[in-house]
Amino acid sequence: MSNLILFSSINFLWYLFPLAAVVSLVYSASRYESPKIILRRSGRLFTTIIIFMALVLGFLFVVQR
C-alpha cells in the first residue's frame, strides 16, 4: 500500500526541478549583472538545492520506516 502512495507522488516531484531552476536563476540574476556569472552561479545553486532536497527526502524516507 505504501508503494502506491510513493508512486502517486512521483508526478509531484517533477515540479521540483523547474522550481529549483527558476529560484536559482532569479536569485542569481538579482545578485549579479554578467550573464556568464548568472548562469554559472545559478547552476551551482540549482545543484545545491537539488542535493539538499534529495537529502531531506532521503531522511524523511528513513524516518518514515
Residue pairs with C-beta under 8 A, 6 or more apart in sequence:
16 50
16 53
17 50
20 46
20 49
20 50
20 53
21 42
21 46
23 45
23 49
24 41
24 42
24 43
24 45
24 46
24 49
25 38
25 42
27 42
27 45
28 37
28 38
28 39
28 41
28 42
28 45
29 38
29 42
31 41
32 38
32 41
